[in-house]
């Protein structure tokens, strides 16, 4: 059990440090940044879909069988992230803020992001409870998604009037809620052995929602054939990485 705590805390700390990633892109022109982000978004979409269908759902089915609880947990994950976006006004968006593409106010974004990071910590801990390979695959899927997400969040805070230092500080602070998520799940797992089996399909539903409702629609806006092909390569790379993670089993 100590190993699970160690792996989970290290994983969410690495993900939290990604909140400082945005400052590295300040010197890049908006045009180049958009190109980089769209590739990262396609990589993220592929890794999230791969994580859901190659790792999380198969593990959930292996633990419980493909019963109604697995289906309902998956749907709960989809609905949860829909509610998170609709009522907390937070969205998995990776396009830089502009007059034509506004974002929520800085504080609203921080609240939504902090809540999302809490969930990230919970699902990563639940995945490590199943096995190290599943935990690592889940962590990688979250990492690939968080890189473009954190760049976008940093831009939102700057656009909302935060200084660079304050934007970095508050973005990092909201990311640390992932540690609380780890503590909650690993503490509850001592009294509920069924918790990982419920959180795995829930996480898969969340991953599928993010990939299909948020990320892929952003990619579809690009009509240039060459850029679209690069996006396809990003999707396939994300899926390929998740497939390669099966070698750890």
N, C-alpha and C positions, 0 to 999 in steps of 0.2 A: 504493500500500500504506500510505503514511503517513496518508492520509485514513481508511482503514479502522481503523487503530489509534486515531486521534483520535475518530472517531464511536463506536467500541466502548467506549473508556475513559470518554468523557463520558456515554454511556448508562448504564453500570453505576454511575458515580458518582451520577447522579441517582437511580437505583434504590436505592443504598446510603443516600442521604439520607432516603429514605422510612422508614427504620428509626426515625427521630426523630419520625415522624408520630403515634405513639401518645399522646404526652404532651398533644397538642392536645385529646384527647377525655376527659381526666380529669374535667373539670367537667360533662360530660354525664351525665344520669341513665341507668342501665342500660336502662330501657325505650326511651328515645329512641335510645340507642346501638345497640340491637338493630335498630331500624327502619332506621337509616342503614346498618348493616353488611349487612343483608339486601338492600338495594338495590345496594350496592357489590358484593356477592357475585354478584347476577344480572348486573350489568354485566361483572364479571370472567368469568363463565361464557360470556357471549355473545362477548366479545373473544377468549377462548382458543379457542373453537370456530371463530370466524371466522378467527383467525390460522392455525389448523391447516388448515382446508379451503379458505380463499380465497387464502392466501399460501404456506404452507410446502409442502403436498403438491403443488399445481400446479407450483411451482418445482422440486421434487424430480423429478417426473415429466418435466418439460421437460428437465432435465439428464441423466436416465438412461433415461427411458422407464419405464413402469409394470412393472418387472421384479420378480423374487423378492426382490432385495436391498432394494428400497424397502419391500415388504411386511414383510420380516423386521425392518428397521430401525424401522418403525412399531410393530410388536409389541414390539420390545425396549424402546421408550420406555414403552409401557404397563406392561410387566413391571417395568421399572426402578423406576418410582414406586410400584408395588405393593410391591416388595421394600423400598424406602426406608421406607415406612410400617410394614410388618410387622416389620422387623428393627432399624430404628433408632428405632422408636417415635415417628415424627414424622408429623404429619398436617396437611393443609391445612384447618384448622378456624378459623372466624371468629366462633364464638359465645363470649361472655365466660365465663370460668371460674367455676364455682359448685359447690356440693355435689352438684347433680344432673347437672352436666356437667364432670367433672374433665378435666384435661390432664396430659401427662407432666411430670416434674420439670423445673425450669428448665434445668439443665445438659444434660439429654437433648434438650430443645427447641433449645438453642443449637447443639448438635452437628449435629442433623438440619437445622436451618435453615442453618447454615454450609455444609453439604454441598449443600443445595438451591441456595443462592446461587452456589456454584461452578459448578453445572450451568447456572444462568441466564446467567452470564458466558460460558460456552462456547457456548451456543446463540445468544446475541446476536452474538458475534463471527462465528460460522459464517453467520448470516443476513446480516451486513454483507459478508461475502466474496462472497455471491451478488449483492447489489445494495443500494444505499442504501434504496429503498422497502421491500424485504423486511426489512432490518435495523430500520428505523424502525417498521414494523408489528409486528414481533416485540417490540421494546422497549415499545411501547404496550400490547401484550397482557400483558407481564410487569408493567408499571407498574399497570395496572388490577387485576391480581391481588394485587400486593404491598401496596397500600394497606390493604385489609381484613386481609390476612395479618399485616402488621406491627403493626397495632392489636391483633390477637389475641395475637401473640407478646409484645408489651409487657405485656399483661394477665397472661399466663402467668408472666412473670418477677416481676411484682409479687406475684402469688399465691404464688409459690415463696419469697417472703421477701426479694427484692432491693429495695434502695432505688431511688427514681426515677432517681437519677444513675447507679447501677450498671446498672439495667435498660437505660437509654438507651445507655450505653457498650458493654455486652456485645452488645446487639442490633445496634448500628452495627458493632462489630468483626466479628460473624458475617456481616454484609452485605458487608464488604470482600473476602470470599473470591471474590466475583464478578470482581474484578480479576484474580485468579490464573487464573480460568477463561478470561478473555480472552487472557491471556499464553500459556497452554497451547495454545489452539486456533490463534492467529495464528502462533505459533512453529512448530507442527506443519504448518500449511498450506503452508509453504515447501517441505516435503519430500513432502507428500501432497495432490495436487490433488483427490483424490476425497473428502477429509474433509467438506467442506460438503454434498456430495450424500448422505452417510450421516447427518450430524447433522440435516438438515432433516426427514426422515421420523421420526427418533428424537424430535425435539422435538415434532412434530405428535402423535405417540403419547402423549407426556407431557402435552401440553395437553389432549388428549381425555380422558385418564384423570382429570386433576385436575377438569375441568369436569363429567364425568359420574359419577365415583365419589365425589367429595367435595363439590362445590359444589351441583349440582342436587339431590342428596338433602337437603341442608340447606334448600333452597328449598321442597321438597315438604312439609316439616313444617308450613308455613303454610297454613291452610285458609280464612282470611278472604278473601272474593272481591275486595274492594278492594285489599288488600295483595298478593294474588296477581297482580292486573292490573298493579300497579306493578312487580312483579318481572318480568312478561312484557315490560313496556316497557324495563326495564333490559337484559334479554337481547337484545331487538331493537336497542337503542341500541348495545350492544357489537358486534353483527353489522354494524350500519350503519356504525360507525366503521371497521371493518376493510374494508368495501366501499369506503368513501370513500378509503381509502389507495391503492386501485387507480388513482386519478386521478393519483398521483405518477409512475406509470410512463410 
